[in-house]
Amino acid sequence: MTENVVIYSKQHGTPRVPATVRVEWFPDGKIDPVMYWGPDCSCYKIEHVYEVTPLAFLKDRGEGLRFRVRAEVIETLEPESNLLHTQCETYLYFADNRFCGKNIIDDRYAHPGKEYVPVTMDIFPEGNYEIVYFWVHRMRYRVERTLEVDARGSFAVGGIGIWHKVEVRLVNADDEEDPDPQKSVRRLAAIYFEINKWFVAVKHTIDV
């Protein structure tokens, strides 16, 4: 196993196993895992999160979160596998500072043109990630492609962190289809990671 694995699953008395975890990242900074994949491509749906514990990882030189979860196998390489629908209890570790769960964003960072948004993303064993969906004004966007990532903030609405330029497509709330079958709404968008939250710049009016 490579030394840079910081996202992994582990049961009592067993070695850590690299995992790709899909999470929902909420506007208040909370992270909620919803499923994960092991090295054999088996997919586990998280049925329940029992506890979330902030931890320091001395070996990994960072801090992060440990989730104790109950998960169910919902997909394997062999569709007829007897592992399907097997449930297990395990720990998911996010041994990286970006996922430490510390919420320091407050009203000092507010701006009428800034909207903190929920994001669904896949986080890979070495800590890299891909944004899958995000919501703005109750509309859900699928990220088709990430074009550019840079360490910068928004000059228009403030905030510091990581800027992502993405191609997105408007989709329904519960599937991948376009809301209007006659028209696919695609656009370029910018979404920012600000310490432990995600935001987009939105249009706003100035009170006079």
Buried (B, 14 or more C-beta within 10 A) or exposed (E): EEEEBBBBBBEEEEEBBBBBBBBBBBBEBBBBBEBBBBEEEBBBBBEEBEEBEEBEBEEBEBBBBBBBBBBBBEBBEEEEEEEBEBEEEBBBBBBBBBBBBEEEBEEEBEBEBBBBBBBBBBBBBBBEBEBBBBBBEEEBBBBEEBEEEEEEBBEEBBBBBBBBBBBBBBBEEEEEEBEEEEEEEEEEBBBBBBBBBBBBBBEEEEEE
